[in-house]
Amino acid sequence: MTGPLPDPFADQPDWAPQPPRPLAIVPATDRVELRGRRVLVGLPGMGWRGDLRADDRVVQSARTYVPVIPEHEWYRAEADQVEVFAPLVPVERVWVETVGSRPGVDETRDTGIRLVSLDGPAHRTPTPVFEADAVTGRRVVHVDGGLEHRDLRAVTETYSGAEGDICVRVTPEVEWYRWAWRGQSPTTLEVPVHLLWIE
């Protein structure tokens, strides 16, 4: 006899939001939109490189390629409307970050050891910021009222905020990168740690 599956978040306090949906990493050979998406490049069994963004597929001599740009250059090109060099990577060597679905009960169990397949980049599970050793510069997701705010970077470590909450200051990624290429300080938002996950 089977009954309803137990809720993996049943023990979670009412004041704590559910974690954000995890990233799912799919091959660029799938018919998924690429322009502006975060991608990883590499070869199965060898390794993967991230912090990249893609442009639309290009076909040359009957082969399909993906223009791939380091993320900081992609943001600069978009913000300042400048041309940047984008090497063409064979589509079969490109994987795309997409937002996945919430894990089922069996997927939320922690076995202590995490083994991955080398056939493709590993899927990531969001980690609560309060469990992280360091957070400055990391990609974070702010969950507020059931909405997931992505494309953010943490600009501080945890600290005690004015209201007594443990907080982290975050900024939109475009401002994080603009800080590097223009030296322009970003606008930041103070967020309590129980609303933040490392992506």
N, CA and C of each residue as an Amber inpcrd file, in Angstrom:
protein
   597
   0.8510000  -1.1800000   0.0000000   0.0000000   0.0000000   0.0000000
   0.8920000   1.2370000   0.0000000   0.5770000   2.1650000  -0.8770000
   1.3640000   3.3930000  -0.9400000   0.4900000   4.5610000  -0.5320000
   1.1230000   5.5240000   0.0710000   0.4230000   6.7290000   0.4950000
   1.1060000   7.9310000  -0.0950000   0.7170000   9.1140000   0.3230000
   1.3830000  10.3230000  -0.1850000   2.8320000  10.3710000   0.2670000
   3.6680000  10.9110000  -0.5880000   5.0860000  11.0410000  -0.2440000
   5.2460000  12.0580000   0.8750000   6.1760000  11.8190000   1.8030000
   6.4030000  12.8130000   2.8510000   6.9930000  14.0830000   2.2700000
   6.6910000  15.1950000   2.8940000   7.2050000  16.4990000   2.4640000
   8.6300000  16.6480000   2.9680000   9.6410000  16.8070000   2.0470000
  11.0280000  16.9310000   2.4910000  11.2870000  18.1930000   3.2940000
  10.3570000  19.1670000   3.2640000  10.5510000  20.4220000   3.9830000
   9.6330000  20.5330000   5.1960000   9.0630000  19.4150000   5.6370000
   8.0980000  19.4290000   6.7450000   8.7050000  19.9350000   8.0470000
   9.9950000  19.6600000   8.2840000  10.6500000  20.0870000   9.5170000
  11.1170000  21.5320000   9.4720000  10.9100000  22.1990000   8.3710000
  11.3850000  23.5720000   8.1950000  10.4990000  24.5350000   8.9810000
  11.0820000  25.4770000   9.7270000  10.2540000  26.4380000  10.4710000
   9.4210000  27.3010000   9.5280000   8.2820000  27.7990000  10.0340000
   7.3700000  28.6170000   9.2170000   8.0360000  29.8870000   8.6910000
   8.9640000  30.4600000   9.4600000   9.5780000  31.7270000   9.0490000
  10.6390000  31.5400000   7.9690000  11.0760000  30.3080000   7.7510000
  12.1370000  30.0620000   6.7660000  11.5330000  29.6840000   5.4200000
  11.9150000  30.3690000   4.3480000  11.3780000  30.0140000   3.0360000
  11.9660000  28.6900000   2.5500000  11.2710000  28.0680000   1.6040000
  11.8200000  26.8700000   0.9660000  13.0410000  27.2830000   0.1660000
  14.0060000  26.3860000   0.0310000  15.1810000  26.7350000  -0.7720000
  14.7920000  26.9840000  -2.2250000  15.6320000  27.7130000  -2.9600000
  15.3420000  27.9400000  -4.3770000  15.4790000  26.6390000  -5.1550000
  14.8920000  26.6370000  -6.3360000  15.0490000  25.4770000  -7.2100000
  16.5290000  25.3410000  -7.5750000  17.0200000  24.1150000  -7.6740000
  18.4330000  23.9290000  -8.0240000  18.6680000  24.1690000  -9.5090000
  19.9290000  24.3150000  -9.8580000  20.2860000  24.4160000 -11.2690000
  20.2690000  23.0250000 -11.8820000  19.8030000  22.9650000 -13.1100000
  19.8970000  21.7420000 -13.9110000  20.7940000  22.0930000 -15.0880000
  21.6970000  21.2100000 -15.4190000  22.6570000  21.5030000 -16.4770000
  22.3570000  20.5740000 -17.6490000  22.0320000  21.1830000 -18.7880000
  21.6100000  20.4050000 -19.9520000  22.5470000  20.6620000 -21.1220000
  22.6920000  19.6820000 -22.0220000  23.5570000  19.8840000 -23.1900000
  23.0050000  20.9790000 -24.0950000  23.8950000  21.7570000 -24.6760000
  23.4710000  22.8020000 -25.6200000  22.9250000  22.1970000 -26.8980000
  23.1330000  20.8970000 -27.1000000  22.5550000  20.2220000 -28.2580000
  21.0430000  20.0970000 -28.1070000  20.5120000  20.1890000 -26.8620000
  19.0610000  20.2560000 -26.6660000  18.5810000  21.5820000 -27.2360000
  17.3450000  21.6550000 -27.6140000  16.8190000  22.8920000 -28.1840000
  16.4800000  23.8740000 -27.0700000  17.4970000  24.4250000 -26.4570000
  17.3210000  25.3860000 -25.3760000  17.8730000  26.7270000 -25.8490000
  17.2080000  27.8190000 -25.4500000  17.6910000  29.1560000 -25.8140000
  19.0850000  29.3580000 -25.2320000  19.9590000  30.0010000 -25.9840000
  21.3350000  30.1900000 -25.5210000  21.7010000  31.6440000 -25.2300000
  21.1580000  32.5790000 -25.9630000  21.6120000  33.9730000 -25.8370000
  21.5520000  34.4690000 -24.3970000  22.7190000  34.8340000 -23.8560000
  22.8130000  35.3820000 -22.5090000  22.7960000  34.3480000 -21.3940000
  22.6750000  33.0750000 -21.7280000  22.5930000  32.0420000 -20.7020000
  23.9790000  31.6920000 -20.1770000  24.0190000  31.3020000 -18.8940000
  25.2670000  30.7970000 -18.3070000  25.5510000  29.4200000 -18.8870000
  26.7990000  29.2030000 -19.2780000  27.1720000  27.9060000 -19.8400000
  28.4660000  27.4110000 -19.2130000  28.6890000  26.1110000 -19.3840000
  29.9480000  25.4830000 -19.0200000  30.4770000  24.8250000 -20.2870000
  31.7910000  24.8030000 -20.4450000  32.3910000  24.1250000 -21.5920000
  33.3670000  23.0800000 -21.0670000  33.5590000  22.0440000 -21.8560000
  34.4950000  21.0060000 -21.4670000  34.2220000  19.7230000 -22.2090000
  34.8650000  18.6770000 -21.7150000  34.7310000  17.3560000 -22.3160000
  34.4270000  16.3410000 -21.2330000  33.4850000  15.4100000 -21.5060000
  33.2290000  14.3550000 -20.5310000  34.5160000  13.6150000 -20.1770000
  34.7080000  13.3760000 -18.8860000  35.8920000  12.6690000 -18.4190000
  37.1000000  13.5570000 -18.1920000  37.0430000  14.8120000 -18.6820000
  38.1930000  15.7100000 -18.5600000  37.9630000  16.8090000 -17.5220000
  36.8580000  17.5340000 -17.6400000  36.5810000  18.6260000 -16.7110000
  35.7690000  19.7200000 -17.3750000  35.4180000  20.7420000 -16.5540000
  34.4910000  21.7700000 -16.9970000  34.9530000  23.1470000 -16.5540000
  34.6480000  24.1550000 -17.3670000  34.9470000  25.5380000 -17.0210000
  33.6530000  26.3320000 -17.0640000  33.4110000  27.1220000 -16.0200000
  32.1900000  27.9150000 -15.9340000  32.4770000  29.4010000 -15.9890000
  31.5670000  30.2100000 -15.4060000  31.6270000  31.6770000 -15.4360000
  31.6820000  32.1910000 -16.8670000  30.8700000  31.5670000 -17.7210000
  30.8040000  31.9140000 -19.1350000  29.3500000  32.1930000 -19.5150000
  29.1640000  32.9760000 -20.5660000  27.8330000  33.2320000 -21.1330000
  27.8780000  32.9150000 -22.6220000  26.7170000  32.5520000 -23.1560000
  26.6420000  32.1430000 -24.5570000  25.8800000  33.1600000 -25.3920000
  26.1340000  33.0950000 -26.6970000  25.3220000  33.8140000 -27.6650000
  24.6090000  32.7560000 -28.5140000  23.8120000  33.1890000 -29.4880000
  23.0640000  32.2420000 -30.3120000  24.0040000  31.3490000 -31.1260000
  23.5390000  30.1350000 -31.4080000  24.3110000  29.1610000 -32.1860000
  24.6690000  29.7230000 -33.5670000  25.8070000  29.2590000 -34.0930000
  26.2670000  29.6400000 -35.4210000  26.5740000  28.3530000 -36.1720000
  26.1990000  28.2840000 -37.4510000  26.5210000  27.1160000 -38.2690000
  27.5680000  27.5280000 -39.2850000  28.6860000  26.7770000 -39.3010000
  29.7660000  27.0080000 -40.2690000  30.1840000  25.6600000 -40.8250000
  30.2110000  25.5390000 -42.1490000  30.6170000  24.2890000 -42.8080000
  29.8690000  23.0910000 -42.2250000  28.5770000  23.2220000 -42.0650000
  27.6890000  22.1640000 -41.5770000  27.9260000  21.7660000 -40.1230000
  28.7430000  22.5060000 -39.3880000  28.9410000  22.2360000 -37.9610000
  28.3360000  23.3770000 -37.1560000  27.8100000  23.0250000 -35.9790000
  27.1770000  24.0220000 -35.1280000  28.1270000  24.4100000 -34.0080000
  28.2630000  25.7020000 -33.7910000  29.1380000  26.2510000 -32.7560000
  28.3370000  27.1950000 -31.8540000  28.8920000  27.4160000 -30.6730000
  28.3010000  28.3800000 -29.7400000  29.3550000  29.4360000 -29.4250000
  29.0560000  30.7230000 -29.6860000  29.9680000  31.7850000 -29.2470000
  29.9130000  31.8580000 -27.7140000  31.0760000  31.7530000 -27.0780000
  31.1490000  31.7160000 -25.6130000  32.0400000  32.8580000 -25.1330000
  31.5280000  33.5970000 -24.1550000  32.1890000  34.8070000 -23.6760000
  32.3850000  34.7140000 -22.1660000  33.5720000  35.0680000 -21.6430000
  33.7020000  35.1400000 -20.1790000  32.6080000  36.0580000 -19.6250000
  32.0380000  35.6690000 -18.4910000  30.8800000  36.3820000 -17.9680000
  31.1150000  37.8790000 -17.7870000  32.2840000  38.2700000 -17.2780000
  32.5380000  39.7010000 -17.0730000  32.5340000  40.4610000 -18.4000000
  33.0200000  39.8230000 -19.4740000  33.0240000  40.4640000 -20.7880000
  31.6040000  40.5630000 -21.3440000  30.7870000  39.5290000 -21.0880000
  29.3990000  39.5480000 -21.5500000  28.6550000  40.7180000 -20.9120000
  28.8230000  40.8960000 -19.5980000  28.1550000  42.0100000 -18.9250000
  28.6530000  43.3530000 -19.4590000  29.9500000  43.4630000 -19.7130000
  30.4950000  44.7290000 -20.2410000  29.9280000  45.0180000 -21.6230000
  29.8490000  43.9790000 -22.4740000  29.2960000  44.1520000 -23.8190000
  27.8350000  44.5810000 -23.7540000  27.0740000  43.9780000 -22.8630000
  25.6500000  44.3150000 -22.7420000  25.4550000  45.7180000 -22.1540000
  26.2130000  46.0490000 -21.1140000  26.0330000  47.3330000 -20.4290000
  26.5550000  48.5090000 -21.2500000  27.7220000  48.3210000 -21.8760000
  28.3440000  49.4210000 -22.6160000  28.1250000  49.3470000 -24.1210000
  27.4080000  48.2990000 -24.5850000  27.1510000  48.1090000 -26.0090000
  28.4380000  48.1410000 -26.8260000  29.4140000  47.3200000 -26.4050000
  30.6830000  47.2230000 -27.1200000  30.8290000  45.8010000 -27.6690000
  31.6390000  45.6700000 -28.7010000  31.9280000  44.3580000 -29.2930000
  33.0110000  43.6670000 -28.4660000  32.8340000  42.3730000 -28.2210000
  33.8730000  41.5970000 -27.5370000  34.1270000  40.3330000 -28.3440000
  35.3250000  39.7920000 -28.2090000  35.6950000  38.5760000 -28.9260000
  35.0260000  37.3800000 -28.2660000  34.3950000  36.5290000 -29.0660000
  33.7170000  35.3330000 -28.5500000  34.1930000  34.1210000 -29.3390000
  35.0710000  33.3010000 -28.7460000  35.5030000  32.0930000 -29.4480000
  34.3110000  31.1810000 -29.7280000  34.3760000  30.4520000 -30.8260000
  33.3260000  29.5090000 -31.1860000  33.6890000  28.1270000 -30.6440000
  32.7930000  27.5700000 -29.8540000  33.0090000  26.2580000 -29.2300000
  32.0170000  25.2860000 -29.8530000  32.4710000  24.0800000 -30.2820000
  31.5300000  23.1030000 -30.8350000  30.3730000  22.8590000 -29.8590000
  29.1490000  22.8360000 -30.3910000  27.9560000  22.7630000 -29.5610000
  27.9740000  21.5560000 -28.6200000  28.5840000  20.4560000 -29.0340000
  28.5980000  19.2550000 -28.1840000  29.5200000  19.3950000 -26.9700000
  30.2940000  20.4730000 -26.9230000  31.1640000  20.7220000 -25.7690000
  30.6100000  21.7970000 -24.8360000  29.3610000  22.2080000 -25.0690000
  28.7460000  23.2880000 -24.2890000  27.5310000  22.7400000 -23.5390000
  27.4390000  23.1180000 -22.2710000  26.3100000  22.7340000 -21.4180000
  25.6920000  24.0090000 -20.8510000  24.3870000  24.0190000 -20.6830000
  23.6510000  25.2240000 -20.3220000  23.0500000  25.0850000 -18.9260000
  23.2190000  26.1390000 -18.1080000  22.5770000  26.1610000 -16.7950000
  21.1250000  26.5830000 -16.9690000  20.2290000  25.7640000 -16.4580000
  18.8050000  26.0930000 -16.4410000  18.3310000  25.9280000 -15.0080000
  17.1960000  26.4960000 -14.6970000  16.6350000  26.3220000 -13.3580000
  15.8230000  25.0410000 -13.3760000  16.1600000  24.1120000 -12.4770000
  15.5050000  22.8140000 -12.4280000  14.2290000  22.8540000 -11.5980000
  13.7760000  21.6750000 -11.2340000  12.5810000  21.5650000 -10.3930000
  13.0050000  21.2240000  -8.9770000  12.0850000  21.3720000  -8.0580000
  12.3870000  21.0540000  -6.6630000  12.7070000  19.5760000  -6.5380000
  13.6910000  19.2200000  -5.6990000  14.0440000  17.8100000  -5.5480000
  12.9420000  17.0290000  -4.8500000  12.8880000  15.7310000  -5.1680000
  11.9650000  14.8370000  -4.4710000  12.5500000  14.4290000  -3.1310000
  11.8210000  13.6240000  -2.3980000  12.2460000  13.2060000  -1.0570000
  13.5850000  12.4800000  -1.0980000  13.7400000  11.5320000  -2.0200000
  14.9830000  10.7530000  -2.0730000  16.1860000  11.6170000  -2.4300000
  15.9460000  12.6910000  -3.1900000  17.0470000  13.5490000  -3.6220000
  17.4980000  14.5150000  -2.5420000  16.7450000  14.6560000  -1.4640000
  17.1230000  15.6100000  -0.4250000  17.9450000  14.9470000   0.6790000
  18.0910000  13.6330000   0.6420000  18.8560000  12.9440000   1.6790000
  20.3460000  13.1590000   1.4640000  21.0560000  13.4670000   2.5190000
  22.4990000  13.6990000   2.4510000  23.2120000  12.4260000   2.8790000
  23.9800000  11.8500000   1.9590000  24.6990000  10.6150000   2.2740000
  26.0800000  10.8880000   2.8420000  26.4980000  12.1490000   2.8410000
  27.8190000  12.4830000   3.3690000  28.8850000  12.5040000   2.2990000
  28.7910000  11.6320000   1.2940000  29.7540000  11.6090000   0.1930000
  28.9890000  11.9060000  -1.0790000  29.5060000  12.8250000  -1.8600000
  28.8240000  13.1920000  -3.0960000  29.6870000  12.7900000  -4.2760000
  29.2710000  11.7520000  -4.9760000  29.9630000  11.3090000  -6.1770000
  29.1880000  11.7860000  -7.3860000  29.9010000  12.1730000  -8.4370000
  29.2560000  12.6530000  -9.6490000  29.7170000  11.8280000 -10.8390000
  28.9430000  11.8710000 -11.8870000  29.3310000  11.2410000 -13.1430000
  30.2250000  12.2160000 -13.9030000  31.1930000  11.6930000 -14.6280000
  32.0550000  12.5500000 -15.4460000  31.4980000  12.7160000 -16.8580000
  30.2800000  12.1970000 -17.0960000  29.6690000  12.3090000 -18.4200000
  29.1820000  13.7190000 -18.7230000  28.9670000  14.5270000 -17.6780000
  28.5010000  15.8960000 -17.8610000  28.7680000  16.6810000 -16.5970000
  28.6410000  18.0120000 -16.6560000  28.8490000  18.8190000 -15.4490000
  27.8580000  18.4150000 -14.3620000  28.2790000  18.5010000 -13.1170000
  27.4360000  18.1070000 -11.9860000  26.3250000  19.1200000 -11.7540000
  25.1620000  18.6060000 -11.3850000  24.0410000  19.4630000 -10.9950000
  24.3310000  19.9850000  -9.5960000  23.9690000  21.2260000  -9.3390000
  24.2700000  21.8390000  -8.0540000  23.0200000  21.9230000  -7.1910000
  23.2120000  21.7720000  -5.9020000  22.1320000  21.9510000  -4.9460000
  22.3800000  23.2580000  -4.2100000  21.3690000  24.1290000  -4.1000000
  21.5750000  25.3910000  -3.3740000  21.9990000  25.1250000  -1.9300000
  22.9640000  25.8870000  -1.4500000  23.4760000  25.7480000  -0.0870000
  23.1010000  26.9840000   0.7150000  22.4800000  26.8160000   1.8950000
  22.1670000  27.9990000   2.7090000  23.4440000  28.7800000   3.0350000
  23.3730000  30.0890000   2.9140000  24.5370000  30.9350000   3.1650000
  25.0780000  30.7250000   4.5780000  24.1740000  30.4900000   5.5530000
  24.6550000  30.3320000   6.9300000  25.4680000  29.0550000   7.1150000
  25.4750000  28.1380000   6.1270000  26.3000000  26.9290000   6.1980000
  27.6350000  27.0890000   5.4730000  27.8340000  28.2100000   4.7890000
  29.0410000  28.4130000   3.9850000  30.1810000  28.9740000   4.8270000
  31.4020000  28.5790000   4.4680000  32.5910000  29.1140000   5.1400000
  32.8450000  30.5650000   4.7360000  32.6370000  30.8500000   3.4480000
  32.8690000  32.1970000   2.9250000  31.8370000  32.4570000   1.8450000
  31.4200000  33.7120000   1.7110000  30.3640000  34.0120000   0.7510000
  30.6970000  35.1800000  -0.1810000  31.6340000  36.0480000   0.1840000
  31.9490000  37.2070000  -0.6480000  32.3270000  36.7700000  -2.0690000
  31.6610000  37.3880000  -3.0490000  31.9350000  37.0940000  -4.4530000
  31.1480000  35.9260000  -5.0110000  30.4710000  35.1770000  -4.1530000
  29.7380000  33.9960000  -4.6280000  28.3950000  34.4020000  -5.2340000
  27.9140000  33.5810000  -6.1630000  26.5850000  33.7500000  -6.7280000
  25.5740000  33.3340000  -5.6710000  24.5770000  34.1670000  -5.4430000
  23.5630000  33.8570000  -4.4400000  22.1650000  34.0340000  -5.0210000
  21.2130000  33.3450000  -4.3830000  19.7950000  33.4700000  -4.7220000
  19.0980000  34.0140000  -3.4860000  18.3230000  35.0940000  -3.6690000
  17.5550000  35.6980000  -2.5770000  16.1090000  35.2440000  -2.7580000
  15.5970000  34.4960000  -1.7760000  14.2090000  34.0330000  -1.8230000
  13.3930000  34.9410000  -0.9230000  12.4040000  35.6210000  -1.5370000
  11.6000000  36.5850000  -0.7950000  10.1470000  36.4450000  -1.2290000
   9.2890000  36.0660000  -0.2890000   7.8690000  35.9170000  -0.6080000
   7.6070000  34.8680000  -1.6710000   8.4280000  33.8170000  -1.7030000
   8.2570000  32.7530000  -2.6940000   8.9000000  33.0520000  -4.0330000
   9.4260000  34.2680000  -4.2300000  10.0940000  34.6220000  -5.4860000
  11.5920000  34.4090000  -5.3590000  12.2140000  33.9050000  -6.4180000
  13.6590000  33.6830000  -6.4550000  14.3150000  34.8140000  -7.2360000
  15.1830000  35.5580000  -6.5700000  15.9370000  36.6270000  -7.2250000
  17.3410000  36.0920000  -7.4720000  17.6840000  35.9170000  -8.7500000
  18.9730000  35.3430000  -9.1370000  19.8640000  36.4180000  -9.7530000
  21.0200000  36.0050000 -10.2640000  21.9990000  36.9240000 -10.8510000
  22.4290000  37.9830000  -9.8440000  22.7050000  37.5190000  -8.6270000
  23.2020000  38.3700000  -7.5430000  24.5530000  37.8520000  -7.0840000
  25.3590000  38.7570000  -6.5310000  26.6360000  38.3810000  -5.9070000
  26.6750000  38.9360000  -4.4950000  27.2550000  38.1620000  -3.5910000
  27.4690000  38.6420000  -2.2250000  28.6900000  39.5520000  -2.2230000
  28.5880000  40.6990000  -1.5370000  29.7210000  41.6270000  -1.4740000
  30.3070000  41.7340000  -0.0720000  29.7130000  41.0270000   0.9000000
  30.2770000  40.9860000   2.2570000  30.1760000  39.5580000   2.7700000
  30.8600000  39.3230000   3.8690000  30.6370000  38.1030000   4.6430000
  29.4530000  38.3790000   5.5670000  29.0560000  37.4120000   6.3700000
  27.9450000  37.6050000   7.2960000  28.3390000  38.6070000   8.3870000
  27.3740000  39.4100000   8.8190000  27.6130000  40.4030000   9.8680000
  26.2940000  40.6270000  10.6030000  26.3520000  41.3070000  11.7310000
  25.1570000  41.6160000  12.5000000  24.5690000  42.9240000  11.9890000
  23.3440000  42.8420000  11.4470000  22.6850000  44.0220000  10.8840000
  22.1110000  44.9290000  11.9540000  21.5800000  46.0720000  11.5150000
  21.0490000  47.0880000  12.4260000  19.8880000  46.5620000  13.2660000
  19.1020000  45.6330000  12.7260000  17.9570000  45.0870000  13.4510000
  18.3310000  43.8520000  14.2730000  19.6110000  43.5000000  14.2900000
  20.0660000  42.3330000  15.0420000  20.0740000  41.0400000  14.2490000
  19.6100000  41.0900000  12.9790000  19.6620000  39.9020000  12.1210000
  21.0930000  39.6730000  11.6550000  21.4190000  38.4100000  11.3620000
  22.6850000  38.0950000  10.6870000  22.4140000  38.3190000   9.2020000
  23.2190000  39.1570000   8.5630000  22.9470000  39.5910000   7.1890000
  24.1660000  39.4500000   6.2870000  23.9130000  39.5900000   5.0010000
  24.9330000  39.6870000   3.9570000  24.4490000  40.7740000   3.0110000
  25.3610000  41.5780000   2.4990000  24.9810000  42.5700000   1.4830000
  25.1980000  41.9440000   0.1150000  24.2160000  42.1470000  -0.7860000
  24.2840000  41.5920000  -2.1370000  24.1170000  42.7100000  -3.1530000
  24.5410000  42.4350000  -4.4000000  24.4040000  43.3930000  -5.4900000
  24.0590000  42.6430000  -6.7630000  23.3580000  43.2880000  -7.7080000
  23.1330000  42.6460000  -9.0020000  24.4740000  42.3540000  -9.6810000
  24.5280000  41.2500000 -10.4170000  25.8000000  40.8640000 -11.0430000
  26.3600000  41.9100000 -11.9780000  25.5070000  42.5980000 -12.7210000
  26.0320000  43.6190000 -13.6280000  26.8050000  44.6730000 -12.8470000
  26.3360000  45.0240000 -11.6390000  27.0580000  46.0070000 -10.8260000
  28.3220000  45.4050000 -10.2230000  28.2910000  44.1150000  -9.9020000
  29.4800000  43.4170000  -9.3990000  30.6100000  43.5230000 -10.4170000
  30.2890000  43.2600000 -11.6900000  31.3110000  43.3190000 -12.7350000
  31.6720000  44.7530000 -13.1020000  30.6960000  45.6660000 -13.0900000
  30.9840000  47.0690000 -13.3800000  31.9690000  47.6280000 -12.3520000
  31.8630000  47.1480000 -11.1290000  32.7860000  47.5390000 -10.0580000
  34.2190000  47.2420000 -10.4780000  34.4230000  46.1100000 -11.1690000
  35.7710000  45.7360000 -11.6170000  36.2240000  46.5650000 -12.8170000
  35.3700000  46.7340000 -13.8330000  35.8630000  47.3920000 -15.0400000
  35.7980000  48.9030000 -14.9970000  34.9800000  49.4910000 -14.0960000
  34.9280000  50.9550000 -13.9920000  35.3760000  51.4750000 -12.6350000
  35.4650000  50.5920000 -11.6440000  35.7830000  51.0240000 -10.2950000
  34.6090000  51.7140000  -9.6250000  33.4110000  51.5370000 -10.1900000
  32.2030000  52.1830000  -9.6790000  31.5820000  51.3020000  -8.5970000
  31.4960000  51.8190000  -7.3700000  30.9420000  51.0290000  -6.2640000
  29.5060000  50.6280000  -6.5560000  29.1500000  49.3730000  -6.2450000
  27.8000000  48.9040000  -6.5420000  26.7790000  49.3680000  -5.5130000
  25.5040000  49.3870000  -5.9310000  24.4350000  49.5500000  -4.9560000
  24.2150000  48.1820000  -4.3360000  23.9830000  48.1410000  -3.0330000
  23.8480000  46.8580000  -2.3580000  22.5540000  46.8080000  -1.5620000
  22.1510000  45.6080000  -1.2320000  20.9540000  45.3710000  -0.4450000
  21.3320000  44.4700000   0.7170000  20.9110000  44.8320000   1.9340000
  21.1560000  44.0030000   3.1100000  20.0670000  42.9260000   3.1700000
  20.4950000  41.6580000   3.2020000  19.5400000  40.5410000   3.2010000
  19.8490000  39.6210000   4.3770000  18.8470000  39.2620000   5.1880000
  19.0730000  38.2920000   6.2570000  19.5160000  36.9430000   5.6720000
  20.4460000  36.2880000   6.3370000  21.0150000  35.0610000   5.7770000
  20.0020000  33.9540000   5.5680000  18.9190000  33.9110000   6.3440000
  17.9650000  32.8210000   6.1550000  17.1780000  32.9520000   4.8580000
  17.3830000  34.0680000   4.1390000  16.7360000  34.2690000   2.8360000
  17.7060000  34.0960000   1.6640000  18.9320000  33.6620000   1.9520000
  19.9720000  33.5700000   0.9150000  20.5400000  32.1630000   0.8000000
  20.7590000  31.7580000  -0.4490000  21.4150000  30.4780000  -0.7470000
  22.5230000  30.7210000  -1.7550000  23.6080000  29.9680000  -1.6190000
  24.6550000  29.9840000  -2.6360000  24.1610000  29.1220000  -3.7880000
  24.2550000  29.6880000  -5.0070000  23.7240000  28.9750000  -6.1670000
  24.6800000  27.8960000  -6.6290000
